[in-house]
């Protein structure tokens, strides 16, 4: 979702390295927003569930407006449930809704861009996400994680040589 939002004109997204340390923070939203110098936070819970027919994901994103004078307020919140094969559509839907709630007008080109999956290979995407998780550990001072992350990104591009995000992480 971060990658999709960063591609939109007029939307500024805090860099991954700056926001990752807040992943499991106990700080309140006002403190997080103040430290990041932002007015909005996109938070979410994600649950995976194995069912007899397929793996399903439940995502509950919330766009929170944070001002210094008031209590943080929910600007938008909606639950999404889909099978793993539809996870890219869920990402696209969330990014589109967030953009609209922020007042960003989406043209046909931006709508197509948001709908475009990062890869056609779910195994490549799974390797990429595992690489992202390993890279997160690196930000906490775990240097061997970079080797794990790099190996996972290389696995992702081996599965899908056209997977641009994975190539970008490798570089």
N, C-alpha and C positions, 0 to 999 in steps of 0.2 A: 504494500500500500504506500509505503514511503517513496519508493521509486516512481510510482504512478503520480503521486502528488507533486513530486519535485519537477516533473515534466510539464506542469501547467504554468503558463505565464501568470504572474501576479501572486503566486503562492510560494512562500519561503518556508522551507522545512529545516528544522535543526538537524545538523549532521548526526549520523549514527553514533559516532564516538562520543558526542556530547550528551546524547539522550540515553544511551545504553546503561550508564551507571545508575539510572533511576528505575531500571527494570523491576526490581523487587524492593524498592525503597519503602520505608515507613513514613517518609516525610509527607506532610499534607500538600495538596495540589497547589495551594497558594505559594508555598515555599519553592516547590519545583518550578513553577512558572516564573517566579521572581529570579531564581538562579539562572534560568535559561533565557530570561528577558523576552518572554512570549505572552500573548494574550489568550491563546487557545492551546489545549492539550487534547490529543486523541489517545484515549485509553481503550483497552479491550481485554476481555477474557476469551480464551480459546480452549475448547474442550474437544478431544478426539474420542470417538466411540466406535468400537468394532461391533458391527452387526452381522447377522448371518449373510446378508446380501452384499455388503460393502462397508468400507470405512466412512464414517460420517464426521463432519466437523461442525461445531456450533461456535459461532463468533458473536460476541456481544460488544460491539464498539460503542463508544460514547465520546462525543465532541463536547468538551467542557470549556466554557468561557470563564477566564479568570481575570478579575480586576483587583487592584490593591484595596479598593474601598469596600467591596461587597464580598459576600460569600460566593465561591465558585458555583456557577449554574450550568445545568445541562442544556446545551443548545440543540443537541440531536442525540438520539439513542435508538437503536433498532437491533433486534436479534436476527441472525441469519443461520440457517441450517442447510447443509448441502452434503452430497456425497463427495468424496475426495476428488472425483473426476470433474466436479464443478467448482473447485476451490478458486480457480482463476476468475470465474464469473463473480464470485463473492467478493474478491479483492476489487474488481472493477466496479461493482455496485457500491461498495463502501467508499472508494475514492470519489466516485461521481457524487454521492450524497454529501460527503464532506465538502467538496468543492462548491456545490450548490448552497450549502448552509453558510459557507464563508462568503457568499455573494459573487463567486467566480462564474462568469458566463462561459459555458462550454459550447464551442462551435462543433461542427461535424468532424473536423480533424481531431480535436481534442477528445471527443467521444470515441472515435475509432482508436485513438492512441490508448485511452484508458481500457478499452475492451481487448486490446491485443495481449495475449498471454506471453509471459517472458520466455517460455519454452513450450514445445509440444510434448516434451518427455517428462512424465511425473517422476521417474527415477532420477533424472538429471536435476529436477527441482528439489527433490528430497536431499540429494547430495549437497546441493547449493545451500539449503537451509541448515544442514548439519555443519557446513563450513562457516556459515554466519554465526552459529552457536559457538563453534570453536574460536572464531575471531573475537567474539564477546569475551571469552575467557582471557584472551591476550590483553584486552584493555584492563584487566584486573592484575596484570603483572605475571602472566604465565607464558613465558616465551616459547615453550614447546608447542603451544597451541597454534602458533603460526604455521608450523609444519603440518599439523593435522588439518588446519583450515585449507592450506594450499593443496594438500592431497585430495581433499573433498571437492574443491573447486576444479581441480584437474579431472577428477572423476566425472563431474557434471559436464565439462566440455567434451570429454570422451564419449559420453552418452548423447550429447547434442552439440556438435561443433558450431552451431549458430547461436548458442546461448550467450548473448552479449553481456549480461550482468555477471556471469561467471568469469568470462574473459576479463572483464574490468577488474574483478577482485584479484585475479591472478596477476595482472599487471601492477 
